Each structure stands twice: as C-alpha cells, then as structure tokens.
Amino acid sequence: MATVTNSMSKNPAWSDLTFSDNGTGISTNAVTDHTAAPEHHHPIVGDRVIEGDGTSQNAWQNWQGLQDLPRLHIAQDFLPHQRVCVFAPHPDDEILGCGGMLQQLAANGNPIVLVHVTNGTQSHPNSQIYPPHTLDIIRPQESLAALDILGVAIQTTTVSLDLPDGDVFAQQAQFNEKLAAIIQPDDILVTPFIHDGHPDHEATGQVVAAFAKQHNLACYQALIWAWHWAKPDDSRIPWHSAIRLDLTAEQLQRKTQAIACFTSQITVDESTGNSPILSAQTIARISQIWEVYLYEPHL
C-alpha cells in the first residue's frame, strides 16, 4: 500500500489527470466528492478516490454498524490445513488488510501462500534513497520481517508475480494466466475489495474474484483503502456481505509491530522531503481490533 502523493504520473495515459503511479495511482489533486462531475473522476476507480486525511479512526470506531456485523471465526469457518492464498497488490497490503487473519490462519494450521502482485517499486518517485531497483529488493524484505513478527513466516510461502507497480489494470490477462499456475482446487482466496479505491487494489480484487467465481472457490475481499475514502454506512460498500474478524489484544499488537517493519513506507524521504507514505492517521485507522471482509457464500 502506498499513500497519496503530489507527484505527476509518469504514465502517459494518466499524465493529464494529475494521478500518480507511485503505487496509489492518485494524487492530492484527485476529487473525493462522489457527487462530483464524472470528468473529475479517476478513469479506473471513479469516485472512490483517495486524498487528504480521509475518514477518521473515531468515526469508524463509533459506528454501530461495525458492531452489528456477523463475525468470522477462522477455527470454525476454515478447515484446518486448507490452503489460503492472500493477494497483496504491494508488499505491506497483506499486513495492513490481513495481519490479524494471517495470525489466526497460522494458529489454525492453514498453509498460507502470500502473492505479491507487484513489488511496490514506484512508491517513491524521484527518490535517491528509494529508487525502484532498491525498492524491488527492500519491500519484499520488509514483508518477510513483518511475517516473522506475526509468527507466520514458517507457514507462509511467498510468490512474486512481478507485475508493474501502478499498472496492474493493464496486465489483467497476464495476471489471470499466472493465477492458473498458482491456485489449486479448494484454495481459499483473500484479496483486496474489488472497489477498494486504489487502481492496483481494484485490479487485483477483480481478477482474483472473477477467477474464484469461475472455479467455485471461496473468496474473501479485505477492506484496505476503503477505510480512507468511505464513510460509515457508505452505499458504495456492500455491507450486507461484510463480516468482521475480531482480533485479540496480542494479535493487534503484533500487527502494529509488523506494520513498523515497513521502514520505507513509514519514514520521511530525506532525499525528496516527502512525508511518510503511510501517515500516522493511516496506520491508526488500519490498526483496529477488527478486520472486515466481504464474502458471499457459494450458492
């Protein structure tokens, strides 16, 4: 996961839209008002754009709708030893969205396949400290350190698809082909929400969800960026399909410690003067005692 930046996109297709391809595909010039004119919408995510501070942590914590969601119980709902494939558009999304689930899967005995769709190489445009070739190495290393903190590294096999950061949507055919070589019958798939508000997240979610539907596989969609742009009871999220995974205090603490492993994302870039990719508010918002997934049982 990478945050909003002011940098202009290097992708010619987006250059006149003031959208960055640094892992978010969105700049602070994007429009968040979902009643805005269509011409102001992102060409991929529409009105689900990301800017500013986003919805506050307190707003979500105080929303009764979250308290009323049905609960997901890994030990009851996932068969032990059933393989679970978790898709991260960028190294760190697996922790931000699913750090609690990963711990509970490990405790349940489920083998985990972590699929890094990209290596997040475009998170720091024009940086001398974090150029793409450096990020290509350190971001997967940060992910491995985070998995160690969670205590799930031994049960996790990591696969890198090496798709271009910020351009996953244009690689959907190749993405789908790679899935066919990875996914096994009876796998459970976990992916970002198909309308999560980030182009790479939405592309990942849509490819994985379509594959799951085609092969009749269980698929859970994690809310990650949606916590930023959405509001409580937002009609753009299908809350009727939402389920809540409760974390213990220890699991939340480990998740928070795991997020701290992503040094490249949480520190100021001294070479550009840019703020951390993951702001304190972003981290606080995602560090809740719960995680929410969208799931529709097989008919």
Sine and cosine of phi, psi and omega as CSV:
sin_phi,cos_phi,sin_psi,cos_psi,sin_omega,cos_omega
0.00,0.00,0.73,-0.68,0.08,-1.00
-0.80,-0.60,0.45,-0.89,-0.12,-0.99
-0.99,-0.12,-0.02,-1.00,-0.04,-1.00
-0.94,0.34,0.65,-0.76,0.05,-1.00
-0.75,-0.66,0.19,-0.98,0.04,-1.00
-1.00,-0.06,-0.07,1.00,-0.11,-0.99
-0.95,0.31,0.52,-0.86,0.02,-1.00
-0.99,0.17,0.60,-0.80,0.00,-1.00
-0.89,0.46,0.62,-0.79,0.14,-0.99
-1.00,0.01,-0.13,0.99,0.03,-1.00
-0.99,0.17,0.91,-0.42,-0.06,-1.00
-0.82,0.57,-0.52,0.85,-0.03,-1.00
-0.91,0.41,-0.41,0.91,-0.05,-1.00
-0.93,-0.37,0.01,1.00,-0.20,-0.98
-0.88,0.47,-0.48,0.88,-0.02,-1.00
-1.00,-0.08,0.17,0.99,-0.05,-1.00
-0.94,-0.35,0.03,1.00,-0.03,-1.00
0.82,0.58,0.58,0.81,0.08,-1.00
-0.96,-0.27,0.74,-0.67,0.01,-1.00
-1.00,0.06,0.52,-0.85,0.08,-1.00
-0.95,-0.30,0.53,0.85,-0.08,-1.00
-1.00,0.09,0.34,0.94,-0.04,-1.00
0.92,-0.39,-0.25,0.97,0.10,-0.99
-0.95,-0.33,-0.56,0.83,-0.09,-1.00
0.97,0.25,0.16,0.99,-0.11,-0.99
-0.65,-0.76,0.63,-0.78,0.05,-1.00
-0.93,-0.38,0.10,-1.00,0.00,-1.00
-0.95,0.32,-0.06,1.00,0.09,-1.00
-1.00,0.06,-0.07,1.00,-0.02,-1.00
-0.93,0.38,0.36,-0.93,-0.05,-1.00
-0.97,-0.23,0.76,-0.65,-0.02,-1.00
-0.99,-0.16,-0.35,0.94,-0.05,-1.00
-0.92,0.38,0.91,-0.41,-0.08,-1.00
-0.96,0.28,0.03,1.00,0.11,-0.99
-0.99,-0.16,0.04,1.00,-0.04,-1.00
-0.92,0.40,0.29,-0.96,-0.01,-1.00
-0.89,0.46,0.59,-0.81,-0.05,-1.00
-0.82,0.57,-0.54,0.84,-0.05,-1.00
-0.92,0.39,-0.24,0.97,0.04,-1.00
-1.00,-0.05,-0.03,1.00,-0.05,-1.00
-0.99,0.11,0.46,-0.89,0.09,-1.00
-0.92,0.40,0.63,-0.77,-0.06,-1.00
-0.91,0.42,-0.30,0.95,0.01,-1.00
-0.95,-0.32,-0.78,0.62,-0.13,-0.99
-1.00,-0.07,-0.03,1.00,0.07,-1.00
0.88,0.48,-0.83,-0.56,-0.05,-1.00
-1.00,-0.01,0.10,0.99,0.00,-1.00
-1.00,-0.05,0.78,0.63,-0.08,-1.00
-1.00,-0.03,0.29,-0.96,-0.15,-0.99
-0.86,-0.50,0.83,-0.56,0.08,-1.00
-0.39,-0.92,0.25,-0.97,0.08,-1.00
0.87,0.50,-0.45,-0.89,-0.06,-1.00
-0.99,0.13,-0.38,0.93,-0.02,-1.00
0.98,0.22,-0.03,-1.00,0.02,-1.00
-0.90,0.43,0.68,-0.73,-0.11,-0.99
-0.96,0.30,0.39,-0.92,0.08,-1.00
-0.86,0.51,-0.66,0.75,-0.03,-1.00
-0.90,0.43,-0.59,0.81,0.00,-1.00
-0.87,0.50,-0.66,0.75,0.02,-1.00
-0.95,0.30,-0.67,0.74,-0.02,-1.00
-0.89,0.46,-0.53,0.85,-0.06,-1.00
-1.00,0.01,-0.01,1.00,-0.03,-1.00
-0.99,0.12,0.87,-0.49,-0.04,-1.00
-0.90,0.44,-0.46,0.89,0.00,-1.00
-0.84,0.55,-0.58,0.82,0.04,-1.00
-0.94,0.35,-0.58,0.81,0.01,-1.00
-0.92,0.39,-0.49,0.87,-0.10,-0.99
-1.00,0.03,-0.08,1.00,-0.05,-1.00
-0.91,0.41,0.59,-0.81,0.13,-0.99
-0.89,0.45,0.47,-0.88,-0.09,-1.00
-1.00,-0.10,0.57,-0.82,0.16,-0.99
-0.99,-0.13,0.78,-0.62,0.01,-1.00
-0.86,-0.50,0.97,-0.26,-0.09,-1.00
-0.83,0.56,-0.72,0.69,-0.05,-1.00
-0.89,0.45,-0.46,0.89,0.00,-1.00
-1.00,-0.05,-0.58,0.81,-0.16,-0.99
-0.99,-0.12,-0.30,0.96,0.02,-1.00
-0.91,-0.42,0.79,-0.61,0.05,-1.00
-0.93,0.37,0.71,-0.70,0.05,-1.00
-0.84,0.54,0.62,-0.78,0.02,-1.00
0.96,0.28,0.02,1.00,0.12,-0.99
-0.97,0.24,0.75,-0.66,-0.10,-1.00
-0.96,0.27,0.66,-0.75,0.01,-1.00
-0.85,-0.52,0.81,-0.58,0.01,-1.00
-0.96,-0.27,0.88,-0.48,-0.04,-1.00
-0.95,-0.30,0.82,-0.57,-0.06,-1.00
-0.97,-0.23,0.84,-0.54,0.02,-1.00
-0.90,-0.44,0.90,-0.44,0.05,-1.00
-0.83,0.55,-0.59,0.81,0.04,-1.00
-0.67,-0.75,0.55,-0.84,0.06,-1.00
-0.86,0.50,0.90,-0.44,0.04,-1.00
0.75,-0.66,-0.40,0.92,0.01,-1.00
-0.89,0.45,-0.50,0.87,0.02,-1.00
-0.91,0.42,-0.51,0.86,0.01,-1.00
-0.99,0.11,-0.73,0.68,-0.03,-1.00
-0.86,0.50,-0.68,0.74,-0.05,-1.00
-1.00,0.00,-0.53,0.85,-0.22,-0.97
-0.72,-0.69,0.32,0.95,-0.03,-1.00
-0.85,0.53,-0.55,0.83,0.05,-1.00
-0.97,0.26,-0.70,0.71,0.01,-1.00
-0.87,0.49,-0.66,0.75,0.00,-1.00
-0.85,0.53,-0.67,0.75,0.01,-1.00
-0.91,0.42,-0.66,0.75,-0.02,-1.00
-0.95,0.31,-0.54,0.84,0.09,-1.00
-0.90,0.44,-0.70,0.71,0.01,-1.00
-0.88,0.48,-0.67,0.74,0.02,-1.00
-0.91,0.42,-0.46,0.89,-0.02,-1.00
-1.00,0.07,-0.11,0.99,0.02,-1.00
1.00,0.03,0.18,0.98,-0.04,-1.00
-0.98,0.19,0.81,-0.59,0.16,-0.99
-0.90,0.43,0.62,-0.79,-0.06,-1.00
-0.87,-0.49,0.75,-0.66,0.17,-0.99
-0.93,-0.37,0.90,-0.44,0.03,-1.00
-0.99,-0.14,0.87,-0.49,-0.02,-1.00
-0.96,-0.29,0.94,-0.34,0.13,-0.99
-1.00,0.10,0.94,-0.34,-0.05,-1.00
-0.93,0.37,-0.70,0.72,0.14,-0.99
-0.80,-0.60,0.17,-0.99,0.08,-1.00
-0.98,-0.18,0.21,0.98,0.09,-1.00
0.89,0.45,0.62,0.78,-0.13,-0.99
-0.97,0.23,-0.20,0.98,-0.07,-1.00
-0.96,-0.27,0.36,0.93,-0.08,-1.00
-0.96,0.27,-0.31,0.95,-0.07,-1.00
-0.75,-0.66,0.97,0.25,0.00,-1.00
-0.85,0.53,0.68,-0.73,0.08,-1.00
0.92,0.40,0.26,0.96,-0.02,-1.00
-0.99,0.13,0.67,-0.74,0.13,-0.99
-1.00,0.06,-0.39,0.92,0.02,-1.00
-0.99,0.11,-0.63,0.77,-0.07,-1.00
-0.83,-0.56,0.89,0.46,0.10,-1.00
-0.94,0.34,0.30,-0.95,-0.07,-1.00
-0.79,0.61,-0.67,0.75,-0.06,-1.00
-0.92,0.38,-0.46,0.89,0.07,-1.00
-0.97,0.23,-0.70,0.72,0.03,-1.00
-0.88,0.47,-0.54,0.84,0.00,-1.00
-0.87,0.50,-0.43,0.90,0.01,-1.00
-0.99,-0.11,-0.74,0.67,-0.18,-0.98
-0.98,0.20,-0.49,0.87,-0.03,-1.00
-0.92,0.38,-0.67,0.74,0.13,-0.99
-0.89,0.45,-0.55,0.83,0.04,-1.00
-0.91,0.41,-0.64,0.77,0.06,-1.00
-0.89,0.46,-0.63,0.78,0.03,-1.00
-0.89,0.46,-0.68,0.73,0.01,-1.00
-0.89,0.45,-0.66,0.75,0.04,-1.00
-0.88,0.47,-0.63,0.78,0.01,-1.00
-0.92,0.40,-0.63,0.78,0.04,-1.00
-0.90,0.44,-0.60,0.80,0.06,-1.00
-0.89,0.47,-0.69,0.72,0.02,-1.00
-0.87,0.49,-0.64,0.77,0.01,-1.00
-0.95,0.32,-0.31,0.95,-0.04,-1.00
0.98,0.17,0.44,0.90,-0.06,-1.00
-0.87,-0.49,0.05,1.00,-0.12,-0.99
-0.87,0.49,-0.63,0.77,-0.06,-1.00
-0.90,0.44,-0.58,0.82,-0.04,-1.00
-1.00,0.01,0.03,1.00,-0.11,-0.99
-0.92,-0.38,0.78,-0.62,0.15,-0.99
-0.96,-0.28,0.82,-0.57,-0.03,-1.00
-0.98,-0.19,0.74,-0.67,0.03,-1.00
-0.85,-0.53,0.74,-0.67,0.04,-1.00
-0.95,-0.31,0.84,-0.54,0.01,-1.00
-0.99,0.11,-0.34,0.94,0.05,-1.00
0.86,0.51,0.57,0.82,0.14,-0.99
-0.98,0.21,0.41,-0.91,-0.07,-1.00
-0.93,0.36,0.80,-0.60,0.04,-1.00
-0.87,0.49,0.75,-0.66,0.01,-1.00
1.00,0.07,-0.03,1.00,-0.07,-1.00
-0.66,-0.75,0.51,0.86,-0.04,-1.00
-0.90,0.44,-0.55,0.83,-0.04,-1.00
-0.85,0.52,-0.58,0.81,-0.02,-1.00
-0.98,0.22,-0.12,0.99,-0.06,-1.00
-0.92,-0.39,0.40,0.92,-0.11,-0.99
-0.89,0.46,-0.61,0.79,0.00,-1.00
-0.91,0.42,-0.71,0.70,0.03,-1.00
-0.90,0.43,-0.64,0.77,0.04,-1.00
-0.85,0.53,-0.75,0.67,-0.03,-1.00
-0.88,0.47,-0.62,0.78,0.03,-1.00
-0.90,0.44,-0.66,0.75,0.01,-1.00
-0.91,0.41,-0.57,0.82,0.03,-1.00
-0.87,0.49,-0.66,0.75,-0.05,-1.00
-0.87,0.50,-0.45,0.89,-0.01,-1.00
-1.00,0.04,-0.20,0.98,-0.07,-1.00
-0.96,-0.26,-0.73,0.69,-0.16,-0.99
-0.96,0.27,0.65,-0.76,0.05,-1.00
-0.91,-0.42,0.40,-0.92,0.06,-1.00
-0.84,0.55,0.65,-0.76,0.03,-1.00
0.98,0.22,0.07,1.00,0.13,-0.99
-0.90,0.44,0.53,-0.85,0.20,-0.98
-0.99,-0.17,0.75,-0.67,-0.05,-1.00
-0.95,-0.31,0.66,-0.76,0.05,-1.00
-0.78,-0.62,0.81,-0.58,-0.12,-0.99
-0.57,-0.82,0.32,-0.95,0.12,-0.99
-0.89,0.45,0.44,-0.90,0.07,-1.00
-0.78,0.62,0.70,-0.71,-0.05,-1.00
-0.90,0.44,-0.27,0.96,0.07,-1.00
-0.81,-0.58,0.71,0.71,-0.14,-0.99
-0.96,0.29,-0.22,0.98,0.08,-1.00
0.99,-0.14,-0.04,1.00,0.05,-1.00
-0.88,-0.48,0.77,-0.63,-0.08,-1.00
-0.80,0.61,-0.72,0.70,0.00,-1.00
-0.92,0.39,-0.58,0.81,0.03,-1.00
-0.92,0.39,-0.70,0.71,-0.04,-1.00
-0.92,0.38,-0.64,0.77,0.04,-1.00
-0.89,0.45,-0.71,0.71,0.02,-1.00
-0.87,0.49,-0.76,0.65,-0.02,-1.00
-0.86,0.50,-0.68,0.73,-0.07,-1.00
-0.94,0.34,-0.64,0.77,0.03,-1.00
-0.91,0.40,-0.72,0.69,-0.04,-1.00
-0.93,0.38,-0.68,0.73,0.00,-1.00
-0.90,0.44,-0.64,0.77,0.02,-1.00
-0.91,0.41,-0.64,0.77,0.04,-1.00
-0.89,0.45,-0.69,0.73,0.01,-1.00
-0.88,0.48,-0.69,0.72,0.01,-1.00
-0.90,0.44,-0.68,0.74,-0.02,-1.00
-0.89,0.46,-0.58,0.81,-0.08,-1.00
-0.96,-0.27,0.19,0.98,0.08,-1.00
0.84,0.54,0.73,0.69,0.01,-1.00
-0.95,-0.30,0.54,-0.84,0.08,-1.00
-0.92,0.40,0.69,-0.72,-0.03,-1.00
-0.67,-0.74,0.82,-0.57,0.03,-1.00
-0.93,-0.36,0.77,-0.64,-0.02,-1.00
-0.96,-0.28,0.86,-0.50,-0.04,-1.00
-1.00,0.04,0.68,-0.73,0.13,-0.99
-0.99,0.11,0.83,-0.56,0.01,-1.00
-0.80,-0.60,-0.96,0.27,0.04,-1.00
-0.96,0.29,-0.36,0.93,-0.01,-1.00
-0.85,0.53,-0.52,0.85,0.02,-1.00
-0.89,0.45,-0.38,0.92,0.00,-1.00
-0.99,0.17,-0.82,0.57,-0.14,-0.99
-1.00,0.05,-0.42,0.91,-0.06,-1.00
-0.99,0.13,0.25,-0.97,0.08,-1.00
-0.87,-0.50,0.36,-0.93,0.08,-1.00
-0.78,0.62,0.72,-0.70,-0.01,-1.00
0.91,0.42,0.39,0.92,0.00,-1.00
-0.87,0.50,0.79,-0.62,-0.06,-1.00
-0.94,0.34,-0.22,0.98,0.01,-1.00
-0.99,0.17,-0.09,1.00,0.06,-1.00
-0.92,-0.40,0.79,-0.62,-0.01,-1.00
-0.98,0.22,0.98,0.21,-0.09,-1.00
-0.87,0.49,-0.38,0.93,0.02,-1.00
-0.91,0.42,-0.31,0.95,0.03,-1.00
-0.98,-0.21,0.05,1.00,-0.11,-0.99
-0.99,0.13,0.63,-0.77,0.11,-0.99
-0.73,-0.68,0.52,-0.86,-0.09,-1.00
-0.94,-0.35,0.77,-0.64,0.10,-1.00
-0.98,-0.22,0.91,-0.42,0.00,-1.00
-1.00,0.10,0.67,-0.74,0.02,-1.00
-0.96,-0.26,0.54,-0.84,0.15,-0.99
-0.98,0.22,0.24,-0.97,0.03,-1.00
-0.87,0.49,-0.62,0.78,0.02,-1.00
-0.92,0.40,-0.66,0.75,0.02,-1.00
-0.90,0.43,-0.64,0.77,0.04,-1.00
-0.91,0.41,-0.64,0.77,0.02,-1.00
-0.89,0.46,-0.68,0.73,0.03,-1.00
-0.91,0.43,-0.62,0.78,0.03,-1.00
-0.89,0.46,-0.70,0.71,0.02,-1.00
-0.89,0.46,-0.66,0.75,0.03,-1.00
-0.91,0.40,-0.57,0.82,0.01,-1.00
-0.93,0.37,-0.62,0.78,0.04,-1.00
-0.87,0.49,-0.58,0.82,-0.01,-1.00
-0.92,0.39,-0.23,0.97,0.04,-1.00
-0.95,0.32,-0.31,0.95,-0.07,-1.00
-1.00,0.02,0.94,0.35,-0.08,-1.00
-0.82,0.57,-0.64,0.77,-0.04,-1.00
-0.89,0.46,-0.42,0.91,-0.09,-1.00
-0.99,-0.11,-0.27,0.96,-0.13,-0.99
-0.90,-0.43,0.10,1.00,0.00,-1.00
-0.87,-0.49,0.40,-0.91,0.05,-1.00
-0.92,0.39,0.67,-0.74,0.09,-1.00
-1.00,0.08,0.98,-0.21,-0.08,-1.00
-0.91,0.42,-0.39,0.92,-0.04,-1.00
-0.98,0.21,-0.39,0.92,0.00,-1.00
-0.89,-0.46,-0.30,0.95,-0.07,-1.00
0.98,0.18,0.12,0.99,-0.02,-1.00
-0.96,0.28,0.56,-0.83,0.04,-1.00
-0.92,0.40,0.27,-0.96,0.05,-1.00
-0.83,0.56,0.57,-0.82,0.03,-1.00
-0.88,0.48,-0.71,0.71,0.05,-1.00
-0.99,-0.15,0.95,-0.31,0.00,-1.00
-0.95,0.30,0.28,-0.96,0.04,-1.00
-0.86,0.51,-0.61,0.79,0.00,-1.00
-0.93,0.36,-0.62,0.78,0.04,-1.00
-0.88,0.47,-0.70,0.71,-0.01,-1.00
-0.91,0.42,-0.68,0.74,0.01,-1.00
-0.88,0.47,-0.66,0.76,-0.05,-1.00
-0.91,0.41,-0.57,0.82,-0.05,-1.00
-1.00,0.01,-0.19,0.98,-0.04,-1.00
-0.99,-0.13,0.91,0.41,-0.02,-1.00
-0.97,-0.24,0.18,-0.98,0.01,-1.00
-0.99,0.15,0.18,0.98,0.00,-1.00
-0.55,-0.84,0.36,-0.93,0.20,-0.98
-0.79,-0.61,0.52,-0.86,-0.04,-1.00
-0.86,-0.51,0.71,-0.70,0.01,-1.00
-0.79,-0.61,0.50,-0.87,0.11,-0.99
-0.98,-0.21,0.76,-0.65,-0.08,-1.00
-0.50,-0.86,0.75,-0.67,0.09,-1.00
-0.86,-0.50,0.89,-0.45,-0.03,-1.00
-0.87,0.50,0.42,-0.91,0.08,-1.00
-0.89,0.45,0.62,-0.79,0.04,-1.00
-0.99,0.13,0.00,0.00,0.00,0.00
